[in-house]
């Protein structure tokens, strides 16, 4: 009996180790992407996990310089990479009563277009992605509809009509999709009776009226001369929202320039239980990203050009990535949070603690992320510039 228990513990430990390897890749890429997106004005919201997972499936078929560029940009480690994603997907999809967290993958393949058995085997083994046969050549609209319906179903209706005719054409041969959906209640909900109209300061000269929620309780909290960091846990789960609020007089853009995984880990490591009076606006963000130019800017160039080598997918050098489309949704209110995201990698052939509580008043632009704490994976990440 002792030996059996030891074997179980070893397997569990390996599972956590593998999952954390994937989480490190997801988090590092997510922060790199955030810094690129932060150079533009406005709200930001995306799922590092969803984008990384869809591109990890694509990476299964990459070779040569194409694989090297993807590896660098996505912070992939070759040893155990796909086993890591497999373990992470398994851990995230564990059933729970108090919240919903679901992630799913799928392949959409042109009718009569042959893919290598080895690629299909590994896609099923590591990513549990079923193969769906469609016809981009002679039935494009219906094929797009099928992909969009799958995405809408897997995201509880929050991501609709993600792909359009501008994204997919008759040269498309394969689409790899990931979807993730989360809905959770706060461990300590906000009282709707305390929600009042207030102002959110977009910048020094612009303010907008918002529904400002209020709650005074003990939370994990950290502060220094630059930031206030607050962790709001979700009920009966290892999930939480972390809000990084710049100090009054500190511009969010200043924090974003120096944002690193180590800095975030340092903030989280130094959190301590403190009585905090929280002011947080209700907000909702829906963001759609066409990521080809962004990923090329980050160093993933060859995968989108005729130099692409995805020969491990179909045995030829005919495939390249046409685009990577990502859409994400989040809504935060008194009860909790609902968030969803989907990513489609579209591939085509080459032819074309005080007596008084600390005050945390989020009435100015702030960063936020939703993390799963067991694996330390950043599932969603964003910036609220204007509610």
SVG drawing of the C-alpha trace seen along z (x, -y; Angstrom):
<svg xmlns="http://www.w3.org/2000/svg" viewBox="-29 -68 45 70">
<polyline fill="none" stroke="black" stroke-width="0.4" points="0.0,0.0 2.9,-2.4 4.5,-1.7 1.3,-2.4 0.8,-5.7 4.4,-6.7 3.9,-6.0 0.7,-8.1 2.6,-11.0 5.4,-10.8 2.9,-11.0 1.1,-13.9 4.4,-15.7 5.4,-15.2 2.0,-16.5 2.4,-19.7 6.0,-20.1 5.0,-19.7 2.0,-22.0 4.2,-24.7 6.6,-24.4 3.8,-25.3 2.6,-28.0 6.1,-29.7 5.9,-29.8 2.4,-31.1 3.2,-33.8 6.4,-35.0 4.8,-35.2 1.7,-36.9 3.8,-39.7 5.8,-40.2 2.6,-40.5 1.1,-42.9 4.0,-45.3 3.6,-45.4 -0.2,-45.9 0.3,-48.6 2.0,-50.9 -1.5,-51.8 -4.2,-53.7 -7.3,-52.0 -8.4,-48.9 -6.6,-45.6 -7.8,-42.1 -6.6,-38.8 -5.9,-35.2 -2.1,-34.3 -3.2,-30.7 -5.5,-30.5 -3.0,-32.1 -0.1,-30.0 -2.1,-26.8 -3.3,-27.4 0.2,-28.2 1.7,-25.2 -0.6,-22.9 0.8,-24.7 4.3,-24.3 3.9,-20.5 4.1,-20.8 6.9,-23.3 10.5,-22.6 13.7,-24.5 13.9,-28.3 10.1,-28.5 10.2,-26.3 13.2,-28.4 11.3,-31.7 8.2,-30.3 10.2,-28.8 11.9,-32.2 8.7,-34.3 6.5,-31.9 9.2,-31.0 8.8,-27.3 11.2,-24.7 11.4,-21.6 11.9,-19.1 8.4,-18.0 6.7,-21.0 3.6,-19.2 3.4,-17.0 3.4,-20.2 0.5,-21.7 -1.4,-18.4 -1.0,-18.4 -2.0,-22.1 -5.1,-21.5 -6.0,-18.5 -5.6,-20.5 -7.6,-23.4 -10.5,-21.2 -11.0,-19.5 -14.8,-19.7 -15.8,-22.1 -19.2,-23.1 -18.3,-26.6 -17.0,-27.9 -16.8,-27.1 -13.4,-26.8 -13.4,-25.0 -10.9,-24.9 -11.2,-23.1 -9.2,-22.6 -10.3,-21.5 -8.9,-21.1 -10.8,-22.2 -9.3,-20.5 -10.1,-21.0 -11.9,-18.0 -9.4,-15.6 -6.4,-17.5 -4.0,-14.9 -2.3,-15.5 0.5,-13.3 -0.7,-10.5 2.1,-11.5 0.7,-15.0 -2.9,-13.9 -1.8,-11.4 0.1,-14.0 -2.7,-16.6 -5.1,-14.1 -2.6,-12.8 -1.5,-16.1 -4.3,-18.5 -7.4,-16.3 -8.4,-18.2 -11.0,-16.4 -10.6,-16.7 -13.6,-18.3 -13.8,-18.1 -14.9,-21.3 -14.7,-22.7 -13.0,-26.1 -12.7,-25.7 -16.4,-25.3 -18.4,-25.9 -16.5,-28.7 -19.4,-30.4 -20.7,-27.2 -17.2,-26.2 -16.7,-29.6 -20.1,-29.2 -19.2,-25.8 -16.0,-27.1 -17.8,-30.1 -20.6,-28.0 -18.0,-25.8 -16.3,-28.8 -19.6,-30.3 -20.7,-27.1 -17.4,-26.6 -17.4,-30.2 -21.0,-30.1 -22.1,-32.5 -19.6,-35.2 -17.5,-35.0 -19.7,-35.2 -18.9,-35.4 -15.1,-35.6 -14.0,-34.6 -15.1,-36.5 -14.6,-36.2 -11.7,-38.5 -9.9,-35.9 -10.5,-32.7 -10.4,-32.1 -10.3,-29.3 -6.5,-28.8 -7.1,-27.9 -6.4,-24.3 -6.4,-24.1 -7.6,-26.1 -6.4,-25.2 -8.7,-26.6 -8.6,-27.0 -11.4,-28.3 -11.4,-29.1 -14.4,-30.1 -14.4,-31.1 -17.2,-32.1 -16.6,-32.5 -18.1,-34.2 -16.1,-36.3 -15.2,-34.6 -16.4,-37.8 -19.0,-39.5 -19.6,-43.2 -22.9,-44.5 -24.9,-46.0 -26.4,-48.5 -23.0,-50.1 -22.5,-50.6 -22.7,-54.3 -22.1,-56.5 -18.5,-57.9 -15.8,-59.1 -13.1,-57.1 -10.1,-59.3 -9.0,-58.2 -6.2,-60.8 -5.5,-64.2 -8.1,-65.9 -10.7,-63.2 -13.1,-61.5 -16.1,-59.2 -19.0,-58.3 -19.0,-54.6 -20.8,-52.3 -18.2,-52.1 -18.5,-49.0 -17.3,-49.1 -16.2,-46.5 -14.2,-46.6 -12.6,-43.3 -9.3,-41.5 -7.5,-40.7 -4.0,-39.8 -2.4,-43.2 0.9,-44.8 2.0,-48.4 5.2,-50.4 5.8,-53.9 4.8,-52.9 1.9,-50.5 -0.9,-49.0 -1.5,-45.3 -4.7,-43.6 -5.8,-40.0 -9.5,-39.2 -10.1,-35.4 -12.9,-33.5 -15.1,-31.2 -13.9,-27.7 -11.1,-27.7 -7.4,-28.4 -8.4,-31.2 -8.1,-34.9 -8.0,-38.3 -4.9,-40.4 -5.3,-44.2 -2.2,-46.4 -3.1,-50.0 -0.5,-52.7 -0.1,-55.2 -1.7,-58.5 0.7,-60.5 2.3,-57.4 1.3,-56.8 0.4,-53.2 2.6,-53.5 5.6,-53.9 4.8,-50.5 4.1,-48.8 7.6,-49.7 9.4,-47.8 6.8,-45.0 8.5,-41.6 7.4,-38.2 9.9,-38.6 8.3,-41.9 4.8,-40.4 6.1,-37.4 7.8,-39.7 4.5,-41.6 2.6,-38.4 5.3,-36.9 5.0,-40.0 1.2,-40.0 0.0,-39.9 -3.4,-39.9 -4.6,-43.5 -7.9,-45.2 -8.7,-47.0 -11.5,-49.3 -11.9,-48.4 -13.4,-50.7 -13.7,-48.9 -15.7,-49.9 -18.1,-47.5 -16.7,-47.0 -16.9,-45.0 -14.4,-44.6 -14.7,-42.9 -11.5,-42.8 -10.6,-41.3 -7.1,-41.0 -5.7,-40.2 -2.3,-39.2 -0.2,-38.6 1.6,-42.0 2.0,-41.8 3.6,-38.4 5.8,-39.3 7.0,-42.4 7.8,-40.1 10.0,-37.9 7.7,-35.3 8.3,-36.2 8.9,-33.1 5.7,-31.3 3.6,-33.9 5.7,-33.9 6.6,-31.6 9.7,-30.6 7.4,-28.8 8.2,-25.2 5.3,-23.3 6.3,-20.0 5.6,-18.0 1.9,-18.8 1.4,-17.5 4.8,-16.3 5.1,-19.3 6.4,-22.9 3.1,-24.3 1.6,-25.5 2.0,-28.9 0.0,-30.8 -2.4,-33.2 -3.3,-34.9 -3.9,-34.4 -7.3,-35.8 -8.0,-36.2 -11.1,-37.5 -11.6,-37.9 -14.5,-39.1 -14.6,-40.0 -17.3,-41.3 -16.7,-42.2 -19.6,-43.0 -20.6,-42.6 -21.1,-38.9 -17.9,-37.9 -16.3,-37.6 -17.2,-36.1 -14.4,-35.8 -14.0,-34.0 -11.5,-33.9 -10.8,-32.0 -7.9,-31.8 -7.8,-30.6 -4.6,-29.9 -5.5,-30.0 -3.2,-28.0 -3.3,-28.1 -1.2,-27.0 1.5,-29.4 0.0,-31.1 -1.0,-33.3 -3.3,-46.1 -4.2,-49.5 -7.2,-50.6 -8.5,-52.4 -8.5,-50.2 -6.1,-50.8 -8.0,-52.5 -7.8,-50.9 -9.7,-53.2 -9.5,-52.0 -10.7,-55.2 -7.9,-55.5 -6.4,-53.1 -5.1,-49.8 -3.8,-46.4 -5.5,-43.2 -5.0,-39.5 -6.9,-36.3 -4.6,-33.5 -4.8,-29.9 -2.6,-29.6 -1.8,-25.9 0.1,-26.1 0.6,-30.0 -0.9,-30.3 -2.1,-33.7 -5.3,-32.7 -6.4,-36.3 -4.7,-39.6 -5.7,-43.2 -5.8,-46.9 -8.8,-49.1 -8.1,-52.4 -11.7,-53.6 -14.7,-51.6"/>
</svg>
